[in-house]
Amino acid sequence: MVRAAPEMHGIAALLHAHNARHDRPVLLVVDEVYRRLVYPPHEQADVLAEYEHTVYLWLRSPWPDALELVDELARRHVLLTPGIAFGGESHVRLCSSAPRHKLTTAMDVLAELARERISA
């Protein structure tokens, strides 16, 4: 859901107030593909400028065929969502709610596959 700048500022203020009372910040997940959908009379709000705990992992595939990349990742036990499911054929989406060690593994495997494709 895209919010106008004043609404995003209010949401960020609410999240900052919550975070001040708790020892772990609320993470805000934003899918890049939807961030660009703005309809008049609204203007695009920059979520990252308002709230520093925003996480979005919408990655351009290092392979020309993102579905082929997702299949290869699955063979290596890394599960990403193909971007075509969200209208972005050249992208993949990484779930940021996974444990840190799984995210690290996913990024390492992605880097390895990107290097393999470049050197091939």
Secondary structure, 3 states (H helix, E strand, C coil): CCCCHHHHHHHHHHHHHHHHHCCCCCCEECCHHHHCCCCCCCCCCCHHHHCCCEECCEEECCCCCHHHHHHHHHHCCCCCEEHHHHCCCCEEECCCCCCHHHHHHHHHHHHHHHHHHHHC
